[in-house]
């Protein structure tokens, strides 16, 4: 289901969750990172949690993973930061998803533009994206 809201620069998941009247834990961030070989990686994480880059690097079997600059994230995905969706990226990007997201009955992920979240069952997201499930909360 489509859930438009009034986007606020740097409002993050706290703002979008409040706008939709849902728990921030069920609003899922799409975070674009790069590994030590400058290869892009997407991590899906609960809105109220941070990504442990150490745990993610361990899961990817690489030395380090770091967040991308907004410009680099745009280049990898085709989306502006604040509107990055895990669906329909410019080029295929490996997707890692916090394992506990699958415990929720409904989640809200970015729909590809700022101010639009899409409500979806985690099982449907897993079926479509086939992410690698990880324990990557900081």
C-alpha positions in Angstrom: 0.0 0.0 0.0 1.2 3.5 -0.8 1.7 5.9 2.2 2.6 9.5 1.1 3.7 11.9 3.8 5.1 15.4 4.1 8.9 14.9 3.7 11.1 17.0 5.9 14.9 17.3 5.2 16.8 15.3 7.9 13.5 14.2 9.5 14.4 10.5 9.1 12.3 7.6 10.2 11.1 9.4 13.4 9.3 12.0 11.2 7.9 9.5 8.7 6.6 7.2 11.4 5.0 10.1 13.3 3.4 11.3 10.0 1.9 7.8 9.3 1.1 7.1 13.0 3.1 3.9 13.0 5.9 2.6 15.3 9.3 3.8 14.1 10.6 0.2 14.5 8.4 -0.9 11.6 9.7 1.9 9.3 12.7 0.4 7.5 15.7 2.4 6.5 17.5 1.7 3.2 21.1 2.4 3.8 23.7 2.4 1.0 27.2 1.5 2.0 30.4 0.4 0.3 32.8 -2.4 1.2 36.6 -2.2 1.2 36.6 -2.8 -2.6 34.2 0.2 -3.2 31.4 -2.2 -4.1 27.9 -1.0 -3.1 25.8 -2.8 -0.5 22.3 -2.0 0.7 21.4 -2.7 4.3 17.7 -2.7 5.4 17.5 -1.7 9.1 14.8 -0.8 11.6 14.2 2.9 11.8 15.0 3.1 15.5 18.3 1.1 15.2 21.7 1.7 13.7 23.7 -0.6 11.5 26.8 -2.2 13.0 29.3 -1.9 10.1 31.5 -4.4 11.8 28.7 -7.1 11.9 27.8 -6.3 8.3 31.4 -6.6 7.2 31.7 -9.9 9.0 28.5 -11.2 7.3 29.9 -10.0 3.9 33.4 -11.5 4.6 35.2 -8.3 4.0 37.5 -6.0 6.1 35.3 -2.9 6.3 32.0 -1.4 5.2 31.4 2.3 5.4 28.3 4.5 4.6 28.3 6.2 1.2 28.2 9.9 0.6 24.8 11.0 -0.7 26.4 11.5 -4.1 27.9 8.0 -4.2 24.6 6.5 -3.0 22.8 8.3 -5.8 25.3 7.0 -8.3 24.9 3.4 -7.2 21.1 3.4 -6.8 19.6 6.2 -8.9 17.8 7.5 -5.9 18.3 10.6 -3.8 19.1 10.1 -0.1 15.8 10.3 1.8 14.1 8.6 -1.1 16.2 5.5 -1.6 14.2 2.3 -2.2 15.6 -1.2 -2.2 13.5 -1.9 -5.3 14.5 -0.9 -8.8 18.0 0.3 -8.2 20.0 1.6 -11.2 22.2 -1.5 -11.1 22.0 -4.7 -9.1 23.2 -4.1 -5.5 23.5 -6.9 -2.9 20.9 -6.5 -0.2 21.3 -7.4 3.4 18.4 -7.2 5.8 18.3 -7.2 9.6 16.9 -10.6 10.5 14.4 -9.3 13.1 12.5 -7.4 10.4 11.0 -10.7 9.4 9.3 -10.9 12.8 7.1 -7.9 12.1 3.7 -8.3 10.5 4.0 -5.2 8.3 6.8 -2.9 7.4 7.1 0.5 5.6 10.0 0.9 3.1 10.8 3.8 0.9 8.8 3.8 -2.4 11.5 5.5 -4.5 10.9 9.1 -3.8 11.1 11.4 -0.8 7.7 11.5 1.0 6.5 8.0 0.0 6.6 4.8 2.0 5.2 1.5 0.9 3.5 -0.8 3.3 4.4 -4.5 2.7 4.6 -7.8 4.5 8.2 -8.7 5.3 7.7 -12.1 3.7 6.7 -10.4 0.4 9.8 -8.2 0.5 12.0 -11.3 1.2 10.3 -13.1 -1.7 10.9 -10.3 -4.2 14.3 -9.0 -3.1 15.9 -12.2 -1.7 18.1 -10.3 0.8 20.7 -12.0 2.9 19.4 -12.0 6.5 21.9 -10.7 9.0 22.2 -9.6 12.6 23.6 -6.1 12.0 22.1 -3.9 14.7 24.5 -1.8 16.6 
